[in-house]
Amino acid sequence: MNIERQLEFWRERADTALLEFLPPEDLNHTSLQAAMRYSALIGGKRVRPVLTYGTGSALGADASTLDVPAVAVEMVHAYSLVHDDLPAMDDDELRRGNPTCHIRFDEATAILAGDALQALAFTVLASHQAPALSNDARVRMIAVLGEASGAGGMAAGQAIDLEAVGRSLSVEELENMHRHKTGALIRASVVMGAVAAGADDALIERLDGYAAAVGLSFQIVDDILDVVSDTETLGKTQGADIARNKPTYPALLGLDGARTHATDMHDQALAQLEGLGEPFDFLRGLSAWVVERSH
């Protein structure tokens, strides 16, 4: 399998679906819709919707069914980045090589755009036409995404991150933060793909274990790239974590130790897929790509 080709295929699918599901710019003659579209469509790796597509398709779900959870999880991710970049949070001016939403528009519009993207994600899950999705599957996906986004998931991780600035964390504490901040939404991406495909609970639990390991390796590599890469390659300000005195894996483990830890997480991800057949080769390849990526 050519992992880069398959990644690009699913990215393009996600972009097309986002274009369809996002509101038109001229809906109510304000800049809100333009800010929503800008934030969701200015690029990105689309790792979360790709994981949804990859998981669901491995289990036999049609891509048109998977568009619903894939778009929903990417909208929540986009909202989180808009809010993460705000002056009250990380105060970033660059995202995906472009001005952040509050720089391109203004702070109030960015807050509202994030709010609206989050709300739209759950509207899509609840009501967008996809005949193969049962009401039970929709309700379960809403619960999964809500839990991953809120006080038990991503928002909790962000709160831990903000309160950890300037403090020393143990590796276990750092891991707990990132299991919430980054890992929760990545796990939701995989679980929603499995739910949309009608997987049983035992398989969903294994796939959730895969996603938990991938979520940590993704964050470890992000921390490494913040040290060794450059702003142009990253599409965001290089060295920002160091400048804010944030705890990171390289700071705690050194670069070599962090790289080893990322590889260990990849091995754990593969172990969760042991015995699953060729349809899951994309998920295996994606875990390797996460560890080996350069941006």
Secondary structure, DSSP 8 states (H G I E B T S, - for coil): --HHHHHHHHHHHHHHHHHHHS--TTSSSSSHHHHHHHHHHS----HHHHHHHHHHHHTT--HHHHHHHHHHHHHHHHHHHHHHTSTTTT--SEETTEE-HHHHS-HHHHHHHHHHHHHHHHHHHHHS--TTS-HHHHHHHHHHHHHHHSTTTHHHHHHHHHHHTTS---HHHHHHHHHHHTHHHHHHHHHHHHHHTT--HHHHHHHHHHHHHHHHHHHHHHHHHHHHS-HHHHSS-TTHHHHTT---HHHHHHHHHHHHHHHHHHHHHHHHTTT--GGGHHHHHHHHHHHH---
